[in-house]
Amino acid sequence: MTKTPRVSQIGKECVACGTCVPVCPKEAIQIRWGVSAHVDEEKCVGCGRCAKVCPAAVINMVERGGAL
């Protein structure tokens, strides 16, 4: 499978509501320590579903391997 040029990135403002976790088709998002969500970039296919459902709008799609 070829990876897309973009990947999800979750901002520090994440409150770990978990809304993004069940919409990820590759199970690439996990809630860590009950504090914030984390994206496994190896699993992320860049579909953007998580960003669309985030109620706090803290998930952005960025270029894979790029910095903010």
Summary of the structure (lengths in Angstrom):
residues: 68
radius of gyration: 10.9
end to end distance: 25.6
largest distance: 31.9
contacts: 168
relative contact order: 0.36
helix: 12%
strand: 26%
